[in-house]
Amino acid sequence: MPVDLERRCQAVDGGAAVIDDAGGDGEALLAGEVRARERHRRHRHVRRVLAGHRHRREHGSLGQVDVLGAGPSGLLEVADDDDLLPLLARGDQDALRELERRAVARGAGGDLRRVHRLIQPQPVSASGRIEVLDFFYYGCGYCNELRPRLESWQKRKPEDVVFRHMPVLRRESWAPSAKLFFTLQAMNAERLHGVAYASYHEDDLDMRQESVIAEWASRQGMDAEKFMSIYRSDETRQKVERARKITADYEIQATPSLVVDGKYLIEGSTPETIPLLDSVIQLAREQRAANK
């Protein structure tokens, strides 16, 4: 090996060289080896960075390299992104969360737009099962569009997954929608969830008006007086306030939004939403297994 090229290889392995491809076929082949060594060096460094954050589980469990991608390689491929590497070298926490976001997205099909972001991890109250929360607003057309696909998915939902609806409170005018949901829930009438959507999108009812809601409840065969008593109760009001806090805690900025295992947020309604949901559930399952 020519001395100057040997020195360049050694310099790269130490983290200090720039590769020059000029100089003939032999040198070009060697330059490829130098690039491979540089990649290996970068990967070693990223492994050290990630290992140093194994205990920082609240920032995305990024130390669990074996879980994301096919062994470490899937995560390290993302770590090669030039805009992330300098931040990772400093141990930047936002870069660590972005690294995992990109790894999840590539595992779900390579389109970064399909995973909007990771949220700050939230407590999961699913008794050891993976929780999926459907953040919705009855007046949201995209929520209404996603609803039948979610209902079909629920019929084949894995046994280790718990699914819950959660009304979104991003503005005060959405409070009647939340109160309607919690009243249906209290009366064991969640079977009317789709009918409630239809009242907004097909029947064009003004469901902000209590008189309209009372008449609607009566038409569904419910005791309107009992329905409105629950609708106006302090207990329902407290549930609405809790939903308002959860909306903020989960960083919900759009409807519909799905949150998997208190951590992964998927926004919008597209044909890819349900396949993406399945992919992220599988990721959550693998991470839980790795933590045992």
C-alpha positions in Angstrom: 0.0 0.0 0.0 1.4 3.5 -0.9 2.6 5.2 2.3 0.4 8.3 1.8 -2.8 6.3 1.3 -1.9 4.1 4.3 -1.6 7.2 6.4 -4.9 8.4 5.1 -6.6 5.1 6.1 -5.1 5.3 9.6 -6.2 9.0 9.9 -9.7 8.1 8.9 -9.8 5.3 11.5 -8.8 7.9 14.0 -11.5 10.2 12.9 -9.5 13.0 11.1 -9.3 12.5 7.3 -11.1 13.7 4.2 -11.1 11.2 1.3 -9.7 12.0 -2.1 -10.9 9.7 -4.9 -8.4 10.9 -7.5 -5.4 8.9 -8.5 -6.3 5.8 -10.6 -8.2 2.6 -10.3 -6.1 1.1 -7.5 -6.4 4.3 -5.4 -10.2 4.5 -6.2 -10.7 1.0 -4.8 -8.7 1.9 -1.8 -10.7 5.0 -1.4 -13.8 2.8 -1.2 -12.2 0.9 1.7 -11.4 4.2 3.4 -15.0 5.2 3.1 -16.0 1.9 4.6 -13.6 2.5 7.5 -15.0 6.0 8.0 -18.5 4.6 8.1 -17.4 2.0 10.6 -15.8 4.7 12.7 -18.9 6.8 12.7 -21.0 3.8 13.7 -18.7 3.0 16.5 -19.1 6.5 17.8 -22.8 6.5 17.5 -22.9 3.2 19.4 -21.0 4.8 22.2 -23.3 7.8 22.2 -26.4 5.6 22.3 -24.9 3.3 25.0 -24.4 6.4 27.1 -28.1 7.1 26.9 -29.4 3.7 27.8 -30.6 5.0 31.1 -32.4 8.0 29.5 -35.5 5.9 28.8 -37.7 9.0 29.2 -36.1 10.4 26.0 -37.2 7.6 23.8 -35.4 4.4 24.9 -32.8 5.1 22.3 -30.2 2.9 24.0 -32.1 -0.1 22.9 -30.3 -0.4 19.6 -31.2 -4.0 19.0 -34.9 -3.2 18.8 -34.9 -0.5 16.2 -34.2 -1.8 12.6 -32.6 -5.1 11.8 -30.2 -5.3 14.8 -28.1 -2.1 15.1 -27.9 -1.6 11.4 -31.3 0.0 10.9 -30.6 2.6 13.6 -27.1 3.2 12.4 -28.2 3.8 8.9 -30.4 6.6 10.1 -27.5 7.9 12.2 -25.5 8.4 9.0 -27.8 11.3 8.1 -25.4 14.2 8.0 -27.7 16.6 9.8 -28.0 14.3 12.8 -24.4 13.1 13.3 -22.9 16.3 14.8 -25.9 16.6 17.2 -25.6 13.0 18.2 -21.9 13.5 18.8 -22.8 16.1 21.4 -25.5 13.8 22.9 -28.3 16.2 21.9 -31.6 14.9 23.3 -33.7 16.3 20.5 -31.4 14.6 18.0 -31.8 11.3 19.9 -35.6 11.6 19.6 -35.4 12.5 15.9 -33.1 9.6 15.3 -35.7 7.2 16.7 -38.5 8.9 14.8 -36.6 8.4 11.5 -35.8 4.8 12.4 -39.4 4.1 13.1 -40.5 5.8 9.8 -38.0 3.8 7.7 -39.1 0.6 9.4 -42.7 1.5 8.4 -41.9 2.0 4.8 -39.2 4.7 4.4 -41.5 7.7 4.3 -40.6 10.1 7.1 -44.0 11.9 6.6 -45.8 8.8 7.7 -44.6 9.2 11.4 -45.3 12.8 12.5 -43.2 12.8 15.7 -42.5 11.2 19.0 -44.1 12.8 22.0 -42.8 13.0 25.5 -43.6 9.5 26.9 -46.9 9.4 28.9 -48.1 6.9 31.5 -49.9 3.9 30.0 -52.8 2.5 32.0 -53.4 -0.7 30.1 -52.4 -3.4 32.6 -49.4 -4.5 30.8 -50.9 -4.3 27.3 -50.1 -1.9 24.5 -52.4 1.1 24.6 -53.7 2.8 21.5 -55.6 6.1 22.0 -57.8 7.6 19.3 -57.9 11.3 19.8 -60.9 12.6 18.0 -63.6 15.3 17.7 -67.0 14.4 16.5 -67.2 17.5 14.2 -63.9 16.5 12.4 -64.4 15.3 8.9 -61.1 13.5 8.8 -62.0 11.7 12.1 -65.2 10.6 10.5 -63.3 9.4 7.5 -60.9 7.3 9.6 -63.7 5.9 11.9 -64.8 3.0 9.6 -61.2 1.9 9.1 -60.6 2.0 12.8 -63.7 0.0 13.4 -62.6 -2.7 11.0 -59.2 -2.7 12.6 -60.7 -3.2 16.0 -62.3 -6.4 14.9 -58.8 -7.9 14.3 -57.0 -6.0 17.0 -54.3 -8.1 18.6 -55.0 -9.5 22.1 -52.1 -7.6 23.7 -53.5 -4.2 22.5 -56.1 -2.0 24.3 -57.9 0.6 22.3 -59.6 3.7 23.7 -61.3 6.8 22.4 -60.2 10.1 23.8 -62.1 13.4 22.9 -59.8 16.3 22.0 -60.3 19.7 23.7 -58.3 22.2 21.6 -60.9 24.9 21.9 -63.9 25.5 24.1 -66.4 25.0 21.3 -65.4 21.3 21.3 -66.5 20.7 24.9 -70.1 19.6 23.9 -68.5 16.8 21.7 -66.5 15.6 24.7 -69.5 15.8 27.0 -71.5 13.8 24.5 -68.9 11.0 24.3 -68.5 10.8 28.1 -72.3 10.7 28.6 -72.6 7.8 26.1 -69.7 6.1 27.8 -71.4 6.5 31.3 -74.7 5.1 29.9 -72.9 2.1 28.3 -74.0 3.3 24.9 -70.7 3.6 23.1 -72.4 1.6 20.3 -73.7 5.0 19.3 -70.3 6.4 18.6 -70.8 6.2 14.8 -74.3 7.6 15.1 -72.9 10.6 17.0 -70.5 11.2 14.1 -73.5 11.0 11.7 -75.4 13.7 13.7 -72.6 16.1 12.7 -71.8 15.0 9.2 -75.0 13.5 7.8 -77.8 15.0 9.8 -76.1 18.4 10.1 -77.4 18.9 13.7 -76.1 21.7 15.9 -74.9 19.4 18.7 -73.7 22.4 20.7 -77.3 23.0 21.7 -78.5 21.1 24.7 -82.1 20.9 23.3 -80.8 19.3 20.1 -78.7 16.8 22.1 -81.7 15.9 24.3 -83.9 15.3 21.3 -81.1 13.3 19.6 -80.8 11.1 22.7 -84.5 10.5 22.8 -84.5 9.4 19.1 -81.8 6.9 19.9 -84.1 5.2 22.5 -82.5 6.6 25.6 -84.0 8.3 28.6 -83.4 12.0 27.6 -83.8 13.3 31.1 -81.3 10.8 32.5 -79.0 11.5 29.5 -79.0 15.2 30.1 -78.5 14.8 33.9 -75.3 12.9 33.2 -74.3 15.4 30.4 -74.6 18.3 32.9 -73.1 16.5 35.9 -69.9 17.5 37.8 -68.5 14.0 37.0 -68.8 14.7 33.3 -67.3 18.1 33.7 -64.3 16.6 35.5 -63.8 14.1 32.7 -63.9 17.0 30.2 -61.2 18.8 32.1 -59.1 15.7 32.3 -59.5 15.3 28.5 -58.3 18.9 28.1 -55.2 18.1 30.2 -54.5 14.9 28.2 -54.8 16.8 25.0 -52.1 19.1 26.1 -49.9 16.4 27.7 -50.0 14.3 24.6 -49.1 17.3 22.4 -52.2 16.8 20.2 -52.2 19.5 17.5 -54.6 17.9 15.0 -57.4 15.4 14.6 -57.5 12.6 14.2 -54.4 11.5 16.1 -53.5 8.0 17.2 -51.0 7.5 20.1 -49.4 4.1 20.6 -48.0 3.1 24.0 -48.0 6.7 25.3 -45.2 7.6 22.9 -45.7 7.4 19.1 -48.1 9.9 17.6 -49.6 9.3 14.2 -51.6 12.2 12.7 -54.3 12.4 10.0 -56.4 10.0 7.9 -54.8 8.4 4.9 -54.8 4.8 3.4 -51.5 4.2 5.1 -52.8 5.1 8.6 -53.8 1.6 9.7 -50.8 -0.2 8.2 -48.6 2.3 10.0 -50.5 1.7 13.2 -49.8 -2.0 12.9 -46.1 -1.3 12.3 -45.8 1.0 15.3 -47.6 -1.5 17.5 -45.1 -4.2 16.5 -42.3 -1.8 17.4 -43.8 -1.1 20.8 -44.2 -4.9 21.3 -40.5 -5.5 20.5 -39.3 -2.7 22.8 -41.4 -4.1 25.7 -39.9 -7.5 25.1 -36.4 -6.1 25.1 -37.0 -4.3 28.4 -37.9 -7.5 30.2 
